[in-house]
Amino acid sequence: MTAKKTNDMMDKIVSLCKRRGFVYPSSEIYGGLGSCWDYGPLGAELKRNIDSFWWDAMTNRRDDIEGLDASILMHPQVWHTSGHVEEFSDPLVDCKTCKGRFRADKLEESRCLLKPSKTPLECGGELTPPRRFNLMFKTFMGPVEDESSITYIRPETAQGIYVNFLNVKNSSRQKIPFGIAQIGKAFRNEITPGNFIFRTREFEQMEMQYFIHPDEDEKWFEYWREQRWQWYKALGINMDKLRWHEHEKDELAHYAKKAYDIEYEYPFGWQELEGVHNRTDFDLTRHMEATGKDLRYFDERFPEKFIPYIIETSAGCDRTLLTVLVDGYDEIEVKGEKRVFLRLSPRIAPIKAAVFPLVKKDGMPEFARNVHQQLKKRFKVFYDESGAVGRRYARMDEAGCPYCITVDGQTLQDETMTVRERDSMEQTRMKTEEIIDFLADKVRG
């Protein structure tokens, strides 16, 4: 895809998000804050639905995974032990001409500040030698701002899981193999954030750490690769736009024995959507050595205590949200007019159905409002009686709403309404009770 087409597609996504209330620039009335975003009414609902869809798959439908919500602020020694203070950095270069700062390993993806059509490698500016730049945000805890009060805002949620391994194991009475799942905010002072909400400085992670015996790491690694692949299929993603990328030895993180990324083909190219990693016993070993706490596990199937290996699945909610927006965005011509359709799965769509009276008379609004009130007890639904019904359909189509329910003249005779499906545009007549069962089935999948 050419740079112009890439920019055009991303511009359309950003415009739709602003227009319909999915995502706004943070602090916009003050001119915004770089790579920080606010989720509007539809975006907040979509984000919550993605979180719930992941949480349901990881915890509610399983007996071997427990949930956790660890603190964003942790003991600063955690980040020394995990290696983040010493190693969590990117190579940074400065351009002496445009004064821009860029990741040395991502120069081909960056753009010169003075010549946006060129990369820092092409613009002719002089670059400084690379230096390491730590990505963690520092802050101070307590009234005195000195070295002894430095703490860090977490750059990942995983460490909160590792330091709670014993707590969760003992209180839940889980036996290995078992997992701990968490959804939470993380913060990274990225050098070159961008591509809308793809890479930001504040983001939400959906991570699960699965604790296993070392001899079974390959089995569980492949198991979780398959589980995560099937989750995206259930999410409604076009599977032709997904692929696996195996990390070569020079790509592997210092803690990983093996790692695969699920990549999605965005308008700006193939990029990581989720990582599945075999972290071995690196994390628990480091924390055990640093604290003196015995994090070994005894399993009657094996002759001695062992430090569990960890299979990690790590996804970003914000990046997943961008993926479903890009994947669902469609433009087609309807009666000579170009229309936007956001083809979100009913499972995660922010609005499950919209209710319309065909006209504002003959008792149709009253009937439609009554149906709306009954449906909203179960689903996120929207009521609209403003404008031509075709225009109302169009507004709901670009908001990602999968079903529109219209009260018309026949409704007043037999209490049936037309249920119009967004993607096929097929219409079926149903009564209220049938619509409730229909929506429940579609949302449940």
N, C-alpha and C positions, 0 to 999 in steps of 0.2 A: 504494500500500500504506500502511495506517495505521501510526502510530508504534508502536502496541501489537503489531500483526502483525510489524512489522520487528524489534522487540525480541524477540518470541517466537521467530522464526526464528533470529536470531543467538544467542539463549540456547541453543537446541537444538544449533546447530553447536558452540558453545563447550563445552557439556556432553558431546557426543559425543567431541570432541577430547580432553578431559580423561579421560573414562571409558575410551576405547580406546587411549590413548597416542599420539595424533597431536601435540598441542601442550599444554604445561604453562605456567603463569605462571613467569617466571624468579625464582629465589631465593624460592620460595613459602614455605618454612619460616621465612623472615625477614619475611614479609609482602608479598613481591613487590617488583618494581622497575617503575615506570611504563612501560608500552608496550614491555616487553622480554619475550621468550618463548623457551622451550626446546622443541625438537622431540624427542618421545619415540620409542620404537622404530618405530611405524608411520609417524609423521611424518617421521622421518629417512630412512626408506626411500622414502617418497613424494617427498620433496624431492629425494633423489638421483636418482630415476627421472625427475622433471621436468627436472632439470639435464641428465641423459644424453640425454633425448629432444630437448632443444633443441640440445645439443652435436653430437649425431649429425646433425641436420638442417643445422646451420650448417657443420660441418667435415668429418665423416666421409663425407658423401654429396656433397661438393663438392670441386672442385680449385682454386677461386678464393678460398678463405677459410682463413686460418691462425689457429691458436689462440695465446693469450697468457695469462700469469698474472702481472700486474704487482704491485709492492709496494703495500701499503696506505699506508705512509708514503712521501711523496715530498718532493722539495726544495720548501721553502715558496714559492719564487718561482713555481713552477708555478701556484699558486692565485691569485697576484697577476696573472700573465700571462693566465690564463683568465677573469679577471673575478670569480672567486668571492669574493675578499676584499672587493671593493667592492660587488658587486651581488647576491650570493647571500643574499638576505634576504627576510623576510616582514614585512608590517605588523602590529605588535603593539599591542593595547589592553589596559588593566587595568580591571577593574570595582572601583570604590571600595566597593561594598556587599558583594559576596561574595568579594572579593580574588582572583577568577579572572583568568587571562590568556588572551586569545583572539586568533586571527588576524582582523584587521579585515575581510579580504575573505571570511571564512568564518563570519560571525556567525550566518547563518541555519542553518548546520549544527551550531553549537555549543550547549551546554546550560549554563544557569546552575548554579553549584555549590549554591546554596540552594534553587532551584526547578527541578529537572531536567526538568520537563515544559515549561519555557519556554526560549526562546533569550535570549541577552543583550540582544536588541533588544526583548524582550517583558516582561522581569522587572521593569523599572522602575529598575534600578541605573544609577548614573552612570558612564559610560565616559570614560577619558582620551583625549586626542587620539592618533592613531596615531603610532608611531615604528618605525624599521626595526630588525629583529632578525636578525643573521647566524646562519645555521643550521649553520655548521661547528663541529665540536668542536676545541678547541685542546689542545695538549699541549706538553711540553718534551722536547727531545732532548739528552741529555748530563747531567752532574752539576749544572750551574748553571741555575736557573730564572730567566731574565731575558729581555728582549726579543730578544736575539740567538739564543736557543735555542728560540724558538717554532716549532712546526710544526703541521700540521693532519692530522687523521684524514680520509681522503678522503671527500667527499660523493657521489662518483660514480666509476665505473670508467673512463669514457671518456678522461680525460686521460692515464691510463697507456698507452692505445693510441696517442694522438697523439704523445707524446714518444718512442715506440718505432717510429714509422712507418719511419724509415730503417733501423733495426736489422732489422725484420721483412722489409722489401722486399729488402734486400741479402742476408740470410742465406737467405731462402726462394727468391730469384730470381723472385719474382712480378712480373707486369706488370699495369699498370692496364688494365681495372678489376679490383680485388681487394679483399678485406676482411680485417679482423682481428676475431676474436671473443674475448670474455672473460666468464667467470662469476666473480663475486667480491663480497665484502662491501663495503658502503658505510654511512656513518653521517651522520645529520642530526639536529640538536637541534630536532626539530619542536615547535612551540608547542602544537598541538592534535592529537597523535596519537590514534588510536582506531579503532573498528570492528574490534576484535580484531587480526588480523595484517595488516589492509589498509594501515594507515599506522603505521609503527614507527620507532624511532630507530636501530635496527640492522637492516639488511636485505640481501638478496642480489640483485644485478643480473645480468641476462643481456643483454649488449650486443654489438652488432656494428656496426663502422664500415666502410663500403664506399667506397673511394677511386676517383674517376672523373674524366674530363675535364669541365670546366664546361659544354661544349656538349651533353653527354649527361645532364645532371642530371634533366631531366623524365622521360626514358625510364627511368632506373634508379630514380627515386623511385616511379613507378607499378609497376615490376617488384617492388620490395620491399614495397609495400603488398599486392600480390596474394600474394606468398610468405608473408607473415606471417598473412594471413587464412586461407590454406590450412593453415598449421601448427595453428591452433586447431581447425580442422575435423578434422584428423587426431588431435588430442588428445582428441576426443570431446565437445567443448563443444556445447551446444545453440545452433546458429547463429541462432535466433530471438532469443536474448538478447544478441547482439552487434550493434554498429553502429559506423559511422565518425563521428567528429566532426572537422570541419576547424577549425583555429584561425583566428579572425579577426585582422585586423591588430593590434588592441589586445591580443590574447592571445599573439601570437608572442614567443618568447624573443628576446633581443637578437641572437643568433647565427643565427637561422633565417630562411630565405627562404620556406619552406612547412612546415607540420606538420599531421599528422593523428593522432588518437588512436583506437585501438580501444577502445570502451567496452563494459562488461558491465553488465547490469541486476542489481545486487545487491539484497538485501532493503532496503538503505538508499538505493537509487536508482541511476541510471546514473552510473558512475564509470570513470575511465581504467584500462585494463588494460595497454596498451602504446602507446608513441609511435613514430611513424615521422617523421623530421625531415630536411629538407634544410638542413644546417648550413653550406653554401657552403664557402668557403675560410677562414672566420673563424679557426678554431682553429689550423690550420697556419701561417697568416699571423702570428698573434700570437706563436706559439712561435718562428717564424723571426726575427721582429724582435727578440725578447727575447734570443735566444741567438746570433744571427749564423750559425746553421747553415742551409745551403741546402736547403730542403725542396721545391724545385721538381722537376718530373718532365719527362723528355723522352720523347715518343712520336713515332715516325716518321710517324704519320698526320697530325701537326699541325706547323706551321712553327717553333714556338718552345717553350721550356720553359714550364711552367705550374704553378701551385700547385693540387693536386687539390681538387675539391669532395668533400664527404663526405655520404653518405646514412646516417643512423643509425637502427637499430632498437633500442629500449630497453624491456626488460620486466623485471618483478620476479618472482623465483622465489616469494617469500612470497605475493605477491598472486595469482600464478597458482595456487598451492596452495590458497589460500582460494577461488578461483574454481571449481576442480574439486570442492571439498568442497560448496560451495553448490549448484553445478550438479548434482551427483550425489546430493544428499540427497533421500530420498523416504520417505514413510510410507504403508504400506498395511495393510489388515486381512487377516490370515491366520487362518482358523478362529476368528474372533471376537476375535483379539488384534491390537492395533496393533503393527506391526513396522517397524523402521528398516532401509532398504536404502541403502547408499552405492554408487551405480552408477558406479564408476570404470572407465575403459577398462583392459583387460588390459595395455595398453602401459605404463601408469604405476602400476597397482595395487601397493601395497606387498607383498601376498601374492598370488602368482599362482594357487595352488591349495592346498587343504587335504585331507589324507588321513585318513579315519576307518575303523576297523573297526566294523561294525554292532554287534557285541557283543564283550565281552572274554573270549572262549572259542573253542574249536573251531579254534584255529590262526589265527583272523582277525587278532588283533593282530600276530602274527609276520609274516604276509603283508603287512599294511598298512605295518609298519615297513620292510620290505624295499623296498616301492614308494616310500616316503618317501625312503629313502636314495638310490635311483636318481634320483628327480626332483630332489633338492636339489643334485645335481651341475650342473644346468642352470638351475634356477629357485629363487626364494625360495618355499618351501613350508612348510606348517605341519602338525603331527601333533596329533590330538586324539582321545582315547578316553573323555573324561569326560562323563557325562550322556547323556540321550536324544539320538538322532541329529538330531531336529528342533531341539533346543536348540543343538546344535553348528552346524547350518546357520544359525540366527539370529545366532549370535556372528560367524560369518564374513561374513554379509550386511552387517552394520553396520560391519565392518572393511574393506569394499570388496573382499573376495576374490571374483573372478568365477566360480571353479569349485571344486566340492567332489567328492571322489572317495571312494566308499564301497565297502569290501570286505564282501561278504555271503556267504551260503551258496553261491550259484551260482559265486562266485569260486573256491571250493575245488574245483569240478568242472571249469571250463573256463578259469580264470584271467582272466575278464573282470570288470570293475568298472563301477559306475554313475558316470558323469560328469554331475553336475548343474550346469546353467548358472544363475547367480544371477538374471538379469533375466527370462528366460522360464520358469525352473524346469523346463525340459525335461531329461529324463535319457536318456543314451545309454550303451550298454555298450561298453567298449573294453578291449583288453589294454594292458599297460604300454608297449610300443613305440608303439602307436597314440596313447596319451595324450601321450607325449613329443613326437611330431610335431604333434599337435593343439595343445598348449600353445605350441610353438615358432612355429607359424603365427599363433596369436592374439596372442602377445606381439610378434612382428615386424610384424603388421598387413599 
